[in-house]
Amino acid sequence: MSHQLEKRLAYLNQHGETNALRRVRIGLEREALRVNPEGRLSQRSHPLTLGSALTHPQITTDYSEALLEFVTPPLTTPEETLQRLNAIQHFTARQLDDEMLWNASMPCHLEGEDGIPIAQYGVSNLAKFKHLYRVGLAYRYGKAMQTIAGIHYNFSFAEETWPVWLAVDGVRADSADEVQAFRSQRYLDLLRNIQRYGFVIPYLFGASPAVSRSFFTTGGGHSSARLPMFDADTCYLPQGTSLRLSDLGYSNRKCPFFVPSDSLDAYLFALYQATHTPCAAFEKVGVMVDGAYRQLNANILQIENEYYSSARPKQPLQAGETPSQALRQRGIAYIELRSLDVLPFTPAGIDLETMRFIQAWLTTCFLLPSDPAGRRTRMVYDSNLLSVAANGRSDEPILDIDGEPTTLKQALTPLLDQVEIVSEWLGEPYRESVRKQREKVADPETTPSARMLREMREQQESFHALICRYSKQHAAHYRETPLSVDVRREFEIMAETSRQEQQRLEASDQMNFDDYLARYLADAAQMS
């Protein structure tokens, strides 16, 4: 066991503070494409009965009008959080008429870029801003990449635990600002360990080893020739775990840049530079062409949200704030883990076993020592993640651990030993979740990625046919299971309230969009 881990656990035990390990807040954000019964991307507008995608707190859209995003509030246990996600999807499924949710990370059949509608949010300046940002993404990366879906796991310790963590590390804080600075630094320590050990996620939970060939004919600069053919309709990685986390997925590859995570100031400064430094590739796109906007600006990032990474520090936004402004004002409130694939085999796209393990793993990463990570170190971490995404079920040494070629089993076994120690403090269901992951280490054929390919072979199904089958099963599950009157009424009220809020925003605009955009960019430059 790590000396630092042992020391921190011993302090908690000696001072009767072990409950601090369990006082957490967990939230989920799950993306899902709306598709028709044949598994084709929906061309319909966002259902009015779901409310306004602009202002609804729990049901919105991401890149495409057809890409739904479900957001739970932060809750205290995995059970509560999963129950809430299920309730959101249960209500949604009953509003989709003959459509259903595509239950996978890699998209359904795509019929050209014209068949991927960009999300619309109304006629307010904020709505136009959000739409234009997405237009810019289309020009920068192609629309196909933006149809890839995932699950984000938001994790924090309860506010009342921070005096405990100060005491554990022997740190004195005499003001609220000092507590905030300590909290932000400890979350950055956690973030660096997520980056260091991030290869765990695609191996244990990666569920996107295959994709429809249509993905490569829709745009984005990728060629299907890079991947072998599983069948006439499917490209795949024979030993891969997650195409979503491979270089086919979300990345800032056209204008690469480095965002350090050793300090919050360094992190924010790097994002400031990226959002204020022109990129030659995006300057060629143009900002205003023939009287129409193509992107918010021609910088490396249009806004901070365009920074794609496996995890990010977050602070809930207040009206008019950018993410950087919120972090600078109030510090880091939680960490957003962004590397989870949608699990096709369960209606919610994630299950309790996964959620419990993630909680235990993140808690372990929080307690372990966290070394500084410069540009070269981060390149190694990122390379390890890509290696597992592309070839994770291989028994070859595919990782670089402290400069040594290492197999996944060699790397995972000691790490899971430490996660299991922490899981003992969290309870038997958490220990059981770790034991289940050990089975995957012992036998790669028990991983979700292997299961997908095995079922495709056994059923003689393409990727598209497999996911269509599961998506129909899950849609039927939600539609045939009764939804409580209270839950239905709660979401109907939220939907109506969100529509009223959108109308209020549209009625309150006092400037044209050109001036609104210019002021936003000027404020972001000044306040960051």
Rosetta blueprint (number, residue, H / E / L):
1 M L
2 S L
3 H H
4 Q H
5 L H
6 E H
7 K H
8 R H
9 L H
10 A H
11 Y H
12 L H
13 N H
14 Q H
15 H L
16 G L
17 E L
18 T H
19 N H
20 A H
21 L H
22 R L
23 R L
24 V E
25 R E
26 I E
27 G E
28 L E
29 E E
30 R E
31 E E
32 A E
33 L E
34 R E
35 V E
36 N L
37 P L
38 E L
39 G L
40 R E
41 L E
42 S L
43 Q L
44 R L
45 S L
46 H L
47 P L
48 L H
49 T H
50 L H
51 G L
52 S L
53 A L
54 L L
55 T L
56 H L
57 P L
58 Q L
59 I E
60 T E
61 T E
62 D L
63 Y L
64 S E
65 E L
66 A L
67 L E
68 L E
69 E E
70 F E
71 V E
72 T L
73 P L
74 P L
75 L E
76 T L
77 T L
78 P H
79 E H
80 E H
81 T H
82 L H
83 Q H
84 R H
85 L H
86 N H
87 A H
88 I H
89 Q H
90 H H
91 F H
92 T H
93 A H
94 R L
95 Q L
96 L L
97 D L
98 D L
99 E L
100 M E
101 L E
102 W L
103 N L
104 A L
105 S L
106 M L
107 P L
108 C L
109 H E
110 L L
111 E L
112 G L
113 E H
114 D H
115 G H
116 I L
117 P L
118 I E
119 A L
120 Q L
121 Y L
122 G L
123 V L
124 S L
125 N H
126 L H
127 A H
128 K H
129 F H
130 K H
131 H H
132 L H
133 Y H
134 R H
135 V H
136 G H
137 L H
138 A H
139 Y H
140 R H
141 Y H
142 G L
143 K L
144 A H
145 M H
146 Q H
147 T H
148 I L
149 A L
150 G L
151 I E
152 H E
153 Y E
154 N E
155 F E
156 S E
157 F E
158 A L
159 E H
160 E H
161 T H
162 W H
163 P H
164 V H
165 W H
166 L H
167 A H
168 V H
169 D L
170 G L
171 V L
172 R L
173 A L
174 D L
175 S L
176 A H
177 D H
178 E H
179 V H
180 Q H
181 A H
182 F H
183 R H
184 S H
185 Q H
186 R H
187 Y H
188 L H
189 D H
190 L H
191 L H
192 R H
193 N H
194 I H
195 Q H
196 R H
197 Y L
198 G L
199 F L
200 V H
201 I H
202 P H
203 Y H
204 L H
205 F H
206 G L
207 A L
208 S E
209 P L
210 A E
211 V E
212 S E
213 R H
214 S H
215 F H
216 F H
217 T H
218 T L
219 G L
220 G L
221 G L
222 H L
223 S L
224 S H
225 A H
226 R H
227 L L
228 P L
229 M E
230 F E
231 D E
232 A L
233 D L
234 T E
235 C E
236 Y E
237 L L
238 P L
239 Q L
240 G L
241 T L
242 S E
243 L H
244 R H
245 L H
246 S L
247 D L
248 L L
249 G L
250 Y L
251 S L
252 N L
253 R L
254 K L
255 C L
256 P L
257 F L
258 F L
259 V L
260 P L
261 S L
262 D L
263 S L
264 L H
265 D H
266 A H
267 Y H
268 L H
269 F H
270 A H
271 L H
272 Y H
273 Q H
274 A H
275 T L
276 H L
277 T L
278 P E
279 C L
280 A H
281 A H
282 F H
283 E H
284 K H
285 V H
286 G L
287 V L
288 M E
289 V E
290 D L
291 G L
292 A E
293 Y E
294 R L
295 Q L
296 L L
297 N L
298 A L
299 N E
300 I L
301 L L
302 Q L
303 I L
304 E H
305 N H
306 E H
307 Y L
308 Y L
309 S L
310 S L
311 A E
312 R E
313 P E
314 K E
315 Q L
316 P L
317 L L
318 Q L
319 A L
320 G L
321 E L
322 T L
323 P H
324 S H
325 Q H
326 A H
327 L H
328 R H
329 Q H
330 R H
331 G L
332 I L
333 A L
334 Y E
335 I E
336 E E
337 L E
338 R E
339 S E
340 L E
341 D L
342 V L
343 L L
344 P L
345 F L
346 T L
347 P L
348 A L
349 G L
350 I L
351 D L
352 L H
353 E H
354 T H
355 M H
356 R H
357 F H
358 I H
359 Q H
360 A H
361 W H
362 L H
363 T H
364 T H
365 C H
366 F H
367 L H
368 L L
369 P L
370 S L
371 D L
372 P L
373 A L
374 G L
375 R H
376 R H
377 T H
378 R H
379 M H
380 V H
381 Y H
382 D H
383 S H
384 N H
385 L H
386 L H
387 S H
388 V H
389 A H
390 A H
391 N H
392 G L
393 R L
394 S L
395 D L
396 E L
397 P L
398 I L
399 L E
400 D E
401 I E
402 D L
403 G L
404 E E
405 P E
406 T E
407 T L
408 L H
409 K H
410 Q H
411 A H
412 L H
413 T H
414 P H
415 L H
416 L H
417 D H
418 Q H
419 V H
420 E H
421 I H
422 V H
423 S H
424 E H
425 W H
426 L H
427 G L
428 E H
429 P H
430 Y H
431 R H
432 E H
433 S H
434 V H
435 R H
436 K H
437 Q H
438 R H
439 E H
440 K H
441 V H
442 A H
443 D L
444 P H
445 E H
446 T H
447 T L
448 P H
449 S H
450 A H
451 R H
452 M H
453 L H
454 R H
455 E H
456 M H
457 R H
458 E H
459 Q H
460 Q L
461 E L
462 S L
463 F H
464 H H
465 A H
466 L H
467 I H
468 C H
469 R H
470 Y H
471 S H
472 K H
473 Q H
474 H H
475 A H
476 A H
477 H H
478 Y H
479 R H
480 E H
481 T L
482 P L
483 L L
484 S L
485 V H
486 D H
487 V H
488 R H
489 R H
490 E H
491 F H
492 E H
493 I H
494 M H
495 A H
496 E H
497 T H
498 S H
499 R H
500 Q H
501 E H
502 Q H
503 Q H
504 R H
505 L H
506 E H
507 A H
508 S H
509 D L
510 Q L
511 M L
512 N L
513 F H
514 D H
515 D H
516 Y H
517 L H
518 A H
519 R H
520 Y H
521 L H
522 A H
523 D H
524 A H
525 A H
526 Q H
527 M H
528 S L
